[in-house]
Structures are given as structure tokens and as C-alpha cells.
Amino acid sequence: MKNIYLIFILIVLCACSSTKRVTETTTKEITVVVANTTKDSTVENTPIQEPVTKTLETPKPNNLDKTGDINVATNTKSLEAFNHDAWNRLLQTHVSNQGNVDYKGFKANRKTLLDYISALSKNTPSDGWKKEDKLAYWINTYNAMTVDLILRNYPIKSIKDIKDPWDQRFWKLGNKWYNLNDIEHVILRKMDEPRIHFGIVCASFSCPKLQNEAFTASKMESQLTKATKEFLSDSNRNQITENSLELSKIFQWFSKDFKQNGSLIDFLNLYTDIKISDKAKKRFKDYNWDLNE
């Protein structure tokens, strides 16, 4: 019995010794791993952060009109206050490089024109708009309404076949009904930019040609300069030499607008390749009101 007791004690002592060696070995290995991790990374010293859950708001489109509907005429990628692409596409389709207008084609596509005018109505200029944006808006509006006026009465031979064409209030912009005279005389002429007379058109042969691209704020300066130079160099509308001027009646009707910074000849010399003498004789040509088709 005594021998059995001694054997039991020896077994217990061996087991304890093995456990100690395993524990020491494991502890040593863990220490080495931690040491190596600390040497190779600063993760051990970085406080653990709880994951942050953030609710992202769905961005609201910035082309909403005043009613909350999306305005198809507003391009969110553009810096323009108003996108005139719809009008530009119509002009590209129905107006030649010479300014001849395909009113039959326009009439077949009139819904698109009316949609554009409707978009203009929902997005009238605000005080925060730049002058160039306002010019683009009102010049394009005037021209679109002029085309619509012709379509309402087409076929006709002249805009003058329409009773009081410039006084007809067919178009509502915002909360106000407008006619062409309002836009030209009350708005555009008061913006101190005489070249608007070569941007807006009266649907007639003797008026400046309807450009086959929409006016935009970003290109306003170059577009007005181009329209002015083209009109002055067109011998059907003006004949200019150093000492003789046969000018469009536009320069007679709106003479005050062209004398804001000097004489009429001073203005003309800015946009012609011919140096006109201050003593040049001038007369004004008869105006041809035939439709510009």
C-alpha cells in the first residue's frame, strides 16, 4: 500500500513539471509575437474606435423650378443661369447659316418651341443673375416669341400682315403677360447694350439675320460682336465706304442707343474693317418687311 502511494505522488509531480514547461514555452512564444508586432506596427498604441454610422442625405436637384418640378431647360453642369439648349436645337434645325428661316419646319415642331417658352415662363431672371445671363434670356425670349408670332399667323408674306404685331400679348412669363415691345424697349434697350439690335430679329428681310445658335451668357460678347459685324458687312442691309454710308434704318430709329460713347460713326468704326471718315455722308435705306424665309 505504501508503494502504491509513492507511485501516485511521482505521477502527480511529473504532470505538474510538464504543465509548467508548456506554460513557460507558450508564454515565451506569446511574448515574442507581441514584441515583434510592437516593433513592426503602431497598431498596439492606436485606440480602438467604434464604427461610425453616417446617414447620407440624397442630394436635391438644383434644377427645380418655382413649383418644385424639374425644369428641363436647366443644365446642372453649366454655369449658365438658364440653359437654352432646346432653343439652340430648334435654330440649328430650322435656320440656315444665312439666316433664312424654315417656318414650315418650325410649325411642324411647334410643341418643342412652346415647351421652351413654357420653361422660360417658369424661370424668369432674378436680381442675382449676371447681366450676360439676363441678356441671353431676353434676346432668346424675344426671338422665340417672334417665331411663335409668325407661326400663329402662318402662312403670311410679312410680319406687318399681322395687326399690331409688336403689341400682341400672347406670352406669360412668371406672373406677367408680355409683348415684343415690352421686351425690346422696356427691358433690353435699358441694359445699355446697343448691339442687342443685331441679336433680336423682326422676321423680315432687312432686319439682322436670325442666328442659328442660341445666345448664351458665356459667349455673349463674341456672339454680339459677330452679329454686329455680320450685319454691317452685309451689303443688302448696309453699304459702307470711307466717305459714304447707306445704312439700315435701324441706325435711324435707334440713333440714341448708338451714341452712348460717341457718335454713330465712332460706333460703326468699332465693328467695320473700313475706317469711316467723320465727314462721311449718310443716308438710310428703305426697309424690306418681307418674311425672312
Rosetta blueprint (number, residue, H / E / L):
1 M L
2 K H
3 N H
4 I H
5 Y H
6 L H
7 I H
8 F H
9 I H
10 L H
11 I H
12 V H
13 L H
14 C H
15 A H
16 C H
17 S H
18 S H
19 T H
20 K H
21 R H
22 V H
23 T H
24 E H
25 T H
26 T H
27 T H
28 K H
29 E H
30 I H
31 T H
32 V H
33 V H
34 V H
35 A H
36 N H
37 T H
38 T H
39 K H
40 D H
41 S L
42 T L
43 V H
44 E H
45 N H
46 T L
47 P L
48 I L
49 Q L
50 E L
51 P L
52 V L
53 T L
54 K L
55 T L
56 L L
57 E L
58 T L
59 P L
60 K L
61 P L
62 N L
63 N L
64 L E
65 D L
66 K L
67 T L
68 G L
69 D L
70 I E
71 N L
72 V L
73 A L
74 T L
75 N L
76 T L
77 K L
78 S L
79 L L
80 E L
81 A L
82 F L
83 N L
84 H L
85 D H
86 A H
87 W H
88 N H
89 R H
90 L H
91 L H
92 Q H
93 T H
94 H H
95 V E
96 S L
97 N L
98 Q L
99 G L
100 N L
101 V E
102 D L
103 Y H
104 K H
105 G H
106 F H
107 K H
108 A H
109 N L
110 R H
111 K H
112 T H
113 L H
114 L H
115 D H
116 Y H
117 I H
118 S H
119 A H
120 L H
121 S H
122 K H
123 N L
124 T L
125 P L
126 S L
127 D L
128 G L
129 W L
130 K L
131 K H
132 E H
133 D H
134 K H
135 L H
136 A H
137 Y H
138 W H
139 I H
140 N H
141 T H
142 Y H
143 N H
144 A H
145 M H
146 T H
147 V H
148 D H
149 L H
150 I H
151 L H
152 R H
153 N H
154 Y L
155 P L
156 I L
157 K L
158 S E
159 I H
160 K H
161 D H
162 I L
163 K L
164 D L
165 P H
166 W H
167 D H
168 Q L
169 R L
170 F L
171 W E
172 K E
173 L E
174 G L
175 N L
176 K E
177 W E
178 Y E
179 N L
180 L H
181 N H
182 D H
183 I H
184 E H
185 H H
186 V H
187 I H
188 L H
189 R H
190 K H
191 M H
192 D L
193 E L
194 P H
195 R H
196 I H
197 H H
198 F H
199 G L
200 I L
201 V L
202 C L
203 A L
204 S E
205 F L
206 S L
207 C L
208 P L
209 K L
210 L L
211 Q L
212 N L
213 E L
214 A L
215 F L
216 T L
217 A L
218 S L
219 K L
220 M H
221 E H
222 S H
223 Q H
224 L H
225 T H
226 K H
227 A H
228 T H
229 K H
230 E H
231 F H
232 L H
233 S H
234 D L
235 S L
236 N L
237 R L
238 N L
239 Q E
240 I E
241 T L
242 E L
243 N L
244 S E
245 L E
246 E E
247 L E
248 S L
249 K L
250 I H
251 F H
252 Q H
253 W H
254 F L
255 S H
256 K H
257 D H
258 F H
259 K H
260 Q L
261 N L
262 G L
263 S L
264 L H
265 I H
266 D H
267 F H
268 L H
269 N H
270 L L
271 Y L
272 T L
273 D L
274 I L
275 K L
276 I L
277 S L
278 D L
279 K L
280 A L
281 K E
282 K E
283 R E
284 F E
285 K L
286 D L
287 Y L
288 N L
289 W L
290 D E
291 L E
292 N L
293 E L
